[in-house]
Amino acid sequence: MSNTKSSNQIFTIAERLEHGTFSVAESKSLAGVSNTKFYNDAKRGLIKIYKRGNSSFTRGPDLKIYMGFVDCPEQRGRKKKLFEVVE
């Protein structure tokens, strides 16, 4: 038996929230917010959206903060930006 992981390894959502990425559609679904709210929150700097080619994604650790799984003083009341918006 080999100790290497197979190329079709399935990661749990918890593992992806810790170290992985999520598509924007997955992020909105997990956070339970609408398309408009998600993009407005991104514009306000509450969640960072990254681009990879034509795809947009969020990092798992950022999504954990956005969803409130991590106590982040900057997130309380959602009045302060977590990320700078670069235009």
SEFI-672492 format. One record per atom (N, C-alpha, C, O, CB): residue number from 0; residue in three letters; atom name; x, y, z. Coordinates in Angstrom, 3 decimals. Glycine has a CB too. Example, Ala and Ser with C-alpha at 12.3 -4.5 7.8 and 13.67 -1.06 7.14 Angstrom:
residues 2
     k     r    a          u          v          w
     0   ALA    N     13.190     -5.690      7.800
     0   ALA   CA     12.300     -4.500      7.800
     0   ALA    C     13.200     -3.300      7.800
     0   ALA    O     14.236     -3.319      8.465
     0   ALA   CB     11.308     -4.473      9.046
     1   SER    N     12.850     -2.250      7.080
     1   SER   CA     13.670     -1.060      7.140
     1   SER    C     12.900      0.030      7.870
     1   SER    O     13.409      1.138      8.039
     1   SER   CB     14.084     -0.598      5.725
END
This chain:
residues 87
     k     r    a          u          v          w
     0   MET    N      0.824     -1.182      0.000
     0   MET   CA      0.000      0.000      0.000
     0   MET    C      0.869      1.245      0.000
     0   MET    O      1.928      1.291      0.626
     0   MET   CB     -0.938     -0.002      1.196
     1   SER    N      0.407      2.219     -0.696
     1   SER   CA      1.129      3.475     -0.819
     1   SER    C      0.581      4.507      0.166
     1   SER    O     -0.611      4.511      0.472
     1   SER   CB      1.042      4.004     -2.257
     2   ASN    N      1.451      5.374      0.654
     2   ASN   CA      1.036      6.431      1.566
     2   ASN    C      0.711      7.731      0.841
     2   ASN    O      0.377      8.725      1.485
     2   ASN   CB      2.112      6.677      2.590
     3   THR    N      0.801      7.742     -0.483
     3   THR   CA      0.507      8.961     -1.232
     3   THR    C     -0.989      9.103     -1.435
     3   THR    O     -1.714      8.113     -1.530
     3   THR   CB      1.231      8.958     -2.588
     4   LYS    N     -1.443     10.352     -1.499
     4   LYS   CA     -2.859     10.605     -1.741
     4   LYS    C     -3.168     10.431     -3.219
     4   LYS    O     -2.346     10.759     -4.074
     4   LYS   CB     -3.253     12.019     -1.268
     5   SER    N     -4.349      9.917     -3.517
     5   SER   CA     -4.744      9.775     -4.907
     5   SER    C     -5.122     11.137     -5.467
     5   SER    O     -5.430     12.065     -4.720
     5   SER   CB     -5.913      8.780     -5.048
     6   SER    N     -5.097     11.246     -6.784
     6   SER   CA     -5.382     12.526     -7.419
     6   SER    C     -6.856     12.911     -7.305
     6   SER    O     -7.204     14.074     -7.510
     6   SER   CB     -4.974     12.480     -8.877
     7   ASN    N     -7.723     11.959     -6.984
     7   ASN   CA     -9.139     12.272     -6.846
     7   ASN    C     -9.551     12.376     -5.376
     7   ASN    O    -10.680     12.043     -5.017
     7   ASN   CB     -9.980     11.213     -7.553
     8   GLN    N     -8.633     12.836     -4.537
     8   GLN   CA     -8.885     13.007     -3.109
     8   GLN    C    -10.026     14.002     -2.902
     8   GLN    O    -10.028     15.080     -3.498
     8   GLN   CB     -7.604     13.485     -2.377
     9   ILE    N    -10.986     13.646     -2.068
     9   ILE   CA    -12.096     14.526     -1.754
     9   ILE    C    -11.805     15.198     -0.416
     9   ILE    O    -11.483     14.532      0.568
     9   ILE   CB    -13.446     13.743     -1.715
    10   PHE    N    -11.922     16.519     -0.391
    10   PHE   CA    -11.678     17.289      0.817
    10   PHE    C    -13.012     17.687      1.431
    10   PHE    O    -13.971     17.972      0.714
    10   PHE   CB    -10.812     18.538      0.516
    11   THR    N    -13.070     17.707      2.739
    11   THR   CA    -14.288     18.125      3.419
    11   THR    C    -14.420     19.642      3.361
    11   THR    O    -13.455     20.351      3.075
    11   THR   CB    -14.293     17.635      4.880
    12   ILE    N    -15.615     20.124      3.633
    12   ILE   CA    -15.824     21.575      3.662
    12   ILE    C    -14.975     22.196      4.768
    12   ILE    O    -14.430     23.286      4.597
    12   ILE   CB    -17.326     21.913      3.874
    13   ALA    N    -14.865     21.505      5.899
    13   ALA   CA    -14.043     22.022      7.009
    13   ALA    C    -12.591     22.185      6.576
    13   ALA    O    -11.955     23.184      6.910
    13   ALA   CB    -14.125     21.082      8.233
    14   GLU    N    -12.057     21.204      5.830
    14   GLU   CA    -10.679     21.297      5.335
    14   GLU    C    -10.544     22.443      4.339
    14   GLU    O     -9.547     23.166      4.353
    14   GLU   CB    -10.245     19.970      4.680
    15   ARG    N    -11.542     22.610      3.476
    15   ARG   CA    -11.487     23.692      2.498
    15   ARG    C    -11.615     25.049      3.171
    15   ARG    O    -10.991     26.015      2.730
    15   ARG   CB    -12.585     23.522      1.453
    16   LEU    N    -12.422     25.143      4.244
    16   LEU   CA    -12.523     26.407      4.978
    16   LEU    C    -11.204     26.743      5.653
    16   LEU    O    -10.881     27.916      5.837
    16   LEU   CB    -13.647     26.339      6.021
    17   GLU    N    -10.448     25.730      6.020
    17   GLU   CA     -9.168     25.944      6.690
    17   GLU    C     -8.054     26.296      5.701
    17   GLU    O     -7.230     27.167      5.980
    17   GLU   CB     -8.783     24.703      7.482
    18   HIS    N     -8.027     25.621      4.546
    18   HIS   CA     -6.875     25.753      3.648
    18   HIS    C     -7.220     25.954      2.177
    18   HIS    O     -6.327     26.229      1.376
    18   HIS   CB     -6.027     24.551      3.773
    19   GLY    N     -8.482     25.826      1.802
    19   GLY   CA     -8.824     25.787      0.386
    19   GLY    C     -9.477     27.036     -0.145
    19   GLY    O     -9.388     28.113      0.444
    19   GLY   CB     -9.708     24.657      0.131
    20   THR    N    -10.141     26.863     -1.281
    20   THR   CA    -10.851     27.963     -1.926
    20   THR    C    -12.263     27.501     -2.271
    20   THR    O    -12.553     26.306     -2.321
    20   THR   CB    -10.095     28.448     -3.202
    21   PHE    N    -13.134     28.482     -2.508
    21   PHE   CA    -14.518     28.227     -2.892
    21   PHE    C    -14.879     29.132     -4.056
    21   PHE    O    -14.440     30.281     -4.115
    21   PHE   CB    -15.485     28.452     -1.698
    22   SER    N    -15.676     28.617     -4.982
    22   SER   CA    -16.185     29.480     -6.043
    22   SER    C    -17.113     30.506     -5.403
    22   SER    O    -17.551     30.327     -4.267
    22   SER   CB    -16.929     28.652     -7.155
    23   VAL    N    -17.410     31.569     -6.120
    23   VAL   CA    -18.314     32.589     -5.595
    23   VAL    C    -19.686     31.969     -5.333
    23   VAL    O    -20.316     32.274     -4.320
    23   VAL   CB    -18.432     33.786     -6.580
    24   ALA    N    -20.152     31.113     -6.225
    24   ALA   CA    -21.451     30.461     -6.041
    24   ALA    C    -21.460     29.609     -4.771
    24   ALA    O    -22.429     29.647     -4.013
    24   ALA   CB    -21.794     29.590     -7.265
    25   GLU    N    -20.393     28.842     -4.529
    25   GLU   CA    -20.298     28.044     -3.304
    25   GLU    C    -20.253     28.944     -2.073
    25   GLU    O    -20.885     28.648     -1.059
    25   GLU   CB    -19.052     27.140     -3.345
    26   SER    N    -19.512     30.032     -2.163
    26   SER   CA    -19.381     30.961     -1.042
    26   SER    C    -20.724     31.569     -0.665
    26   SER    O    -21.073     31.635      0.514
    26   SER   CB    -18.387     32.066     -1.382
    27   LYS    N    -21.476     32.013     -1.668
    27   LYS   CA    -22.793     32.605     -1.415
    27   LYS    C    -23.724     31.574     -0.787
    27   LYS    O    -24.468     31.881      0.144
    27   LYS   CB    -23.407     33.154     -2.723
    28   SER    N    -23.676     30.369     -1.295
    28   SER   CA    -24.536     29.310     -0.782
    28   SER    C    -24.202     28.971      0.665
    28   SER    O    -25.100     28.854      1.499
    28   SER   CB    -24.414     28.067     -1.648
    29   LEU    N    -22.922     28.814      0.965
    29   LEU   CA    -22.510     28.501      2.338
    29   LEU    C    -22.837     29.633      3.296
    29   LEU    O    -23.244     29.385      4.430
    29   LEU   CB    -21.018     28.201      2.388
    30   ALA    N    -22.666     30.868      2.857
    30   ALA   CA    -22.936     32.026      3.715
    30   ALA    C    -24.429     32.315      3.816
    30   ALA    O    -24.866     33.027      4.720
    30   ALA   CB    -22.206     33.258      3.185
    31   GLY    N    -25.209     31.767      2.893
    31   GLY   CA    -26.652     31.978      2.913
    31   GLY    C    -27.060     33.397      2.567
    31   GLY    O    -28.009     33.937      3.135
    31   GLY   CB    -27.192     31.625      4.253
    32   VAL    N    -26.333     33.999      1.627
    32   VAL   CA    -26.637     35.374      1.221
    32   VAL    C    -26.950     35.418     -0.271
    32   VAL    O    -26.587     34.520     -1.030
    32   VAL   CB    -25.456     36.322      1.553
    33   SER    N    -27.624     36.476     -0.662
    33   SER   CA    -27.980     36.650     -2.068
    33   SER    C    -26.779     37.139     -2.869
    33   SER    O    -25.763     37.562     -2.317
    33   SER   CB    -29.150     37.636     -2.211
    34   ASN    N    -26.927     37.066     -4.155
    34   ASN   CA    -25.896     37.539     -5.073
    34   ASN    C    -25.588     39.013     -4.818
    34   ASN    O    -24.423     39.404     -4.732
    34   ASN   CB    -26.337     37.328     -6.534
    35   THR    N    -26.629     39.821     -4.699
    35   THR   CA    -26.462     41.260     -4.487
    35   THR    C    -25.750     41.549     -3.172
    35   THR    O    -24.818     42.352     -3.136
    35   THR   CB    -27.820     41.962     -4.509
    36   LYS    N    -26.182     40.898     -2.089
    36   LYS   CA    -25.562     41.130     -0.786
    36   LYS    C    -24.090     40.719     -0.811
    36   LYS    O    -23.240     41.432     -0.277
    36   LYS   CB    -26.314     40.356      0.315
    37   PHE    N    -23.785     39.587     -1.422
    37   PHE   CA    -22.411     39.104     -1.452
    37   PHE    C    -21.503     40.101     -2.167
    37   PHE    O    -20.432     40.441     -1.663
    37   PHE   CB    -22.341     37.734     -2.136
    38   TYR    N    -21.927     40.566     -3.335
    38   TYR   CA    -21.094     41.502     -4.088
    38   TYR    C    -21.041     42.878     -3.418
    38   TYR    O    -20.018     43.559     -3.493
    38   TYR   CB    -21.619     41.638     -5.517
    39   ASN    N    -22.126     43.294     -2.766
    39   ASN   CA    -22.082     44.551     -2.008
    39   ASN    C    -21.119     44.435     -0.836
    39   ASN    O    -20.370     45.370     -0.554
    39   ASN   CB    -23.488     44.931     -1.503
    40   ASP    N    -21.132     43.286     -0.146
    40   ASP   CA    -20.191     43.067      0.952
    40   ASP    C    -18.748     43.041      0.442
    40   ASP    O    -17.839     43.524      1.117
    40   ASP   CB    -20.519     41.754      1.683
    41   ALA    N    -18.543     42.481     -0.739
    41   ALA   CA    -17.201     42.476     -1.328
    41   ALA    C    -16.768     43.908     -1.643
    41   ALA    O    -15.614     44.278     -1.427
    41   ALA   CB    -17.166     41.602     -2.614
    42   LYS    N    -17.688     44.693     -2.146
    42   LYS   CA    -17.395     46.091     -2.466
    42   LYS    C    -17.042     46.872     -1.193
    42   LYS    O    -16.190     47.760     -1.219
    42   LYS   CB    -18.601     46.747     -3.182
    43   ARG    N    -17.709     46.531     -0.079
    43   ARG   CA    -17.446     47.183      1.208
    43   ARG    C    -16.191     46.639      1.877
    43   ARG    O    -15.757     47.176      2.897
    43   ARG   CB    -18.638     47.008      2.137
    44   GLY    N    -15.600     45.583      1.322
    44   GLY   CA    -14.367     45.036      1.870
    44   GLY    C    -14.565     43.972      2.935
    44   GLY    O    -13.627     43.652      3.665
    44   GLY   CB    -13.559     46.130      2.432
    45   LEU    N    -15.775     43.413      3.039
    45   LEU   CA    -16.044     42.401      4.054
    45   LEU    C    -15.620     40.996      3.624
    45   LEU    O    -15.397     40.128      4.468
    45   LEU   CB    -17.510     42.402      4.393
    46   ILE    N    -15.512     40.776      2.336
    46   ILE   CA    -15.036     39.493      1.791
    46   ILE    C    -14.218     39.822      0.559
    46   ILE    O    -14.577     40.715     -0.208
    46   ILE   CB    -16.233     38.504      1.446
    47   LYS    N    -13.132     39.115      0.366
    47   LYS   CA    -12.233     39.368     -0.769
    47   LYS    C    -12.515     38.353     -1.865
    47   LYS    O    -12.563     37.150     -1.608
    47   LYS   CB    -10.737     39.298     -0.330
    48   ILE    N    -12.700     38.833     -3.073
    48   ILE   CA    -12.892     37.969     -4.237
    48   ILE    C    -11.620     38.029     -5.071
    48   ILE    O    -11.141     39.105     -5.428
    48   ILE   CB    -14.148     38.402     -5.081
    49   TYR    N    -11.087     36.858     -5.371
    49   TYR   CA     -9.869     36.739     -6.171
    49   TYR    C    -10.241     36.265     -7.568
    49   TYR    O    -11.299     35.667     -7.765
    49   TYR   CB     -8.853     35.764     -5.509
    50   LYS    N     -9.381     36.530     -8.524
    50   LYS   CA     -9.574     36.072     -9.896
    50   LYS    C     -8.472     35.095    -10.273
    50   LYS    O     -7.303     35.295     -9.943
    50   LYS   CB     -9.599     37.264    -10.875
    51   ARG    N     -8.860     34.046    -10.963
    51   ARG   CA     -7.916     33.091    -11.551
    51   ARG    C     -8.420     32.849    -12.968
    51   ARG    O     -9.330     32.050    -13.188
    51   ARG   CB     -7.814     31.728    -10.707
    52   GLY    N     -7.816     33.550    -13.924
    52   GLY   CA     -8.319     33.489    -15.291
    52   GLY    C     -9.706     34.097    -15.337
    52   GLY    O     -9.901     35.237    -14.914
    52   GLY   CB     -8.341     32.033    -15.815
    53   ASN    N    -10.681     33.339    -15.852
    53   ASN   CA    -12.064     33.813    -15.907
    53   ASN    C    -12.851     33.463    -14.654
    53   ASN    O    -14.003     33.875    -14.515
    53   ASN   CB    -12.758     33.236    -17.116
    54   SER    N    -12.251     32.713    -13.744
    54   SER   CA    -12.947     32.259    -12.545
    54   SER    C    -12.720     33.214    -11.378
    54   SER    O    -11.642     33.789    -11.225
    54   SER   CB    -12.490     30.852    -12.168
    55   SER    N    -13.751     33.369    -10.567
    55   SER   CA    -13.653     34.146     -9.341
    55   SER    C    -13.789     33.189     -8.166
    55   SER    O    -14.560     32.231     -8.227
    55   SER   CB    -14.740     35.268     -9.287
    56   PHE    N    -13.042     33.446     -7.094
    56   PHE   CA    -13.103     32.567     -5.936
    56   PHE    C    -12.783     33.342     -4.673
    56   PHE    O    -12.264     34.457     -4.720
    56   PHE   CB    -12.141     31.387     -6.097
    57   THR    N    -13.108     32.723     -3.533
    57   THR   CA    -12.751     33.260     -2.234
    57   THR    C    -11.891     32.231     -1.515
    57   THR    O    -12.000     31.032     -1.771
    57   THR   CB    -14.017     33.620     -1.401
    58   ARG    N    -11.039     32.703     -0.617
    58   ARG   CA    -10.221     31.794      0.178
    58   ARG    C    -11.043     31.297      1.359
    58   ARG    O    -11.843     32.048      1.918
    58   ARG   CB     -8.916     32.489      0.662
    59   GLY    N    -10.852     30.047      1.739
    59   GLY   CA    -11.580     29.455      2.849
    59   GLY    C    -11.460     30.236      4.150
    59   GLY    O    -12.477     30.519      4.783
    59   GLY   CB    -11.104     28.069      3.066
    60   PRO    N    -10.234     30.595      4.573
    60   PRO   CA    -10.106     31.360      5.820
    60   PRO    C    -10.853     32.699      5.791
    60   PRO    O    -11.407     33.118      6.807
    60   PRO   CB     -8.645     31.612      6.111
    61   ASP    N    -10.871     33.370      4.634
    61   ASP   CA    -11.623     34.622      4.501
    61   ASP    C    -13.123     34.365      4.627
    61   ASP    O    -13.847     35.153      5.236
    61   ASP   CB    -11.310     35.300      3.152
    62   LEU    N    -13.579     33.257      4.047
    62   LEU   CA    -14.995     32.904      4.105
    62   LEU    C    -15.418     32.563      5.533
    62   LEU    O    -16.533     32.886      5.943
    62   LEU   CB    -15.288     31.724      3.172
    63   LYS    N    -14.530     31.909      6.295
    63   LYS   CA    -14.825     31.610      7.698
    63   LYS    C    -15.063     32.894      8.487
    63   LYS    O    -15.988     32.960      9.297
    63   LYS   CB    -13.677     30.805      8.329
    64   ILE    N    -14.246     33.900      8.262
    64   ILE   CA    -14.403     35.183      8.943
    64   ILE    C    -15.710     35.837      8.503
    64   ILE    O    -16.465     36.343      9.333
    64   ILE   CB    -13.198     36.117      8.650
    65   TYR    N    -15.972     35.826      7.210
    65   TYR   CA    -17.185     36.441      6.664
    65   TYR    C    -18.439     35.796      7.252
    65   TYR    O    -19.405     36.490      7.567
    65   TYR   CB    -17.203     36.323      5.130
    66   MET    N    -18.425     34.487      7.399
    66   MET   CA    -19.591     33.770      7.915
    66   MET    C    -19.689     33.839      9.436
    66   MET    O    -20.688     33.409     10.012
    66   MET   CB    -19.545     32.322      7.472
    67   GLY    N    -18.660     34.376     10.089
    67   GLY   CA    -18.712     34.534     11.530
    67   GLY    C    -18.237     33.333     12.318
    67   GLY    O    -18.484     33.255     13.522
    67   GLY   CB    -20.080     34.850     11.930
    68   PHE    N    -17.554     32.381     11.666
    68   PHE   CA    -17.032     31.210     12.373
    68   PHE    C    -15.792     31.548     13.183
    68   PHE    O    -15.422     30.817     14.101
    68   PHE   CB    -16.714     30.096     11.387
    69   VAL    N    -15.153     32.657     12.840
    69   VAL   CA    -13.953     33.096     13.546
    69   VAL    C    -14.273     34.449     14.163
    69   VAL    O    -14.781     35.344     13.487
    69   VAL   CB    -12.700     33.177     12.585
    70   ASP    N    -13.973     34.594     15.447
    70   ASP   CA    -14.212     35.876     16.099
    70   ASP    C    -13.127     36.844     15.663
    70   ASP    O    -11.960     36.700     16.027
    70   ASP   CB    -14.240     35.729     17.651
    71   CYS    N    -13.520     37.806     14.898
    71   CYS   CA    -12.598     38.796     14.362
    71   CYS    C    -13.095     40.171     14.786
    71   CYS    O    -14.160     40.599     14.339
    71   CYS   CB    -12.479     38.688     12.801
    72   PRO    N    -12.346     40.880     15.646
    72   PRO   CA    -12.821     42.178     16.140
    72   PRO    C    -13.200     43.145     15.019
    72   PRO    O    -14.125     43.943     15.176
    72   PRO   CB    -11.759     42.811     17.007
    73   GLU    N    -12.504     43.079     13.912
    73   GLU   CA    -12.794     43.979     12.799
    73   GLU    C    -14.147     43.668     12.167
    73   GLU    O    -14.735     44.528     11.510
    73   GLU   CB    -11.695     43.888     11.746
    74   GLN    N    -14.646     42.446     12.358
    74   GLN   CA    -15.876     42.022     11.717
    74   GLN    C    -17.107     42.383     12.547
    74   GLN    O    -18.212     42.432     12.008
    74   GLN   CB    -15.840     40.531     11.466
    75   ARG    N    -16.943     42.633     13.833
    75   ARG   CA    -18.095     42.909     14.689
    75   ARG    C    -18.865     44.115     14.171
    75   ARG    O    -18.300     45.194     13.992
    75   ARG   CB    -17.649     43.147     16.142
    76   GLY    N    -20.127     43.927     13.937
    76   GLY   CA    -20.960     45.006     13.425
    76   GLY    C    -20.770     45.256     11.938
    76   GLY    O    -21.503     46.048     11.345
    76   GLY   CB    -20.675     46.263     14.179
    77   ARG    N    -19.811     44.601     11.337
    77   ARG   CA    -19.506     44.744      9.910
    77   ARG    C    -19.397     46.200      9.493
    77   ARG    O    -19.874     46.589      8.427
    77   ARG   CB    -20.569     44.054      9.075
    78   LYS    N    -18.768     46.999     10.338
    78   LYS   CA    -18.607     48.408     10.003
    78   LYS    C    -17.224     48.705      9.443
    78   LYS    O    -17.043     49.661      8.689
    78   LYS   CB    -18.861     49.265     11.224
    79   LYS    N    -16.257     47.887      9.812
    79   LYS   CA    -14.900     48.108      9.323
    79   LYS    C    -14.599     47.139      8.198
    79   LYS    O    -15.082     46.006      8.192
    79   LYS   CB    -13.872     47.953     10.460
    80   LYS    N    -13.811     47.584      7.261
    80   LYS   CA    -13.414     46.730      6.153
    80   LYS    C    -12.362     45.738      6.621
    80   LYS    O    -11.465     46.081      7.391
    80   LYS   CB    -12.883     47.568      4.976
    81   LEU    N    -12.483     44.512      6.151
    81   LEU   CA    -11.454     43.516      6.412
    81   LEU    C    -10.385     43.558      5.341
    81   LEU    O     -9.225     43.231      5.593
    81   LEU   CB    -12.063     42.123      6.493
    82   PHE    N    -10.781     43.962      4.146
    82   PHE   CA     -9.874     43.978      3.016
    82   PHE    C     -9.986     45.322      2.324
    82   PHE    O    -11.060     45.922      2.274
    82   PHE   CB    -10.177     42.820      2.036
    83   GLU    N     -8.892     45.778      1.804
    83   GLU   CA     -8.910     47.005      1.024
    83   GLU    C     -9.459     46.706     -0.366
    83   GLU    O     -9.107     45.697     -0.976
    83   GLU   CB     -7.493     47.628      0.936
    84   VAL    N    -10.302     47.565     -0.850
    84   VAL   CA    -10.866     47.415     -2.184
    84   VAL    C     -9.928     48.118     -3.152
    84   VAL    O     -9.687     49.320     -3.043
    84   VAL   CB    -12.324     47.998     -2.270
    85   VAL    N     -9.404     47.352     -4.099
    85   VAL   CA     -8.484     47.892     -5.086
    85   VAL    C     -9.220     48.008     -6.406
    85   VAL    O     -9.761     47.025     -6.912
    85   VAL   CB     -7.216     47.005     -5.227
    86   GLU    N     -9.239     49.186     -6.952
    86   GLU   CA     -9.973     49.409     -8.219
    86   GLU    C     -9.005     49.500     -9.358
    86   GLU    O     -9.415     49.685    -10.504
    86   GLU   CB    -10.833     50.690     -8.159
END
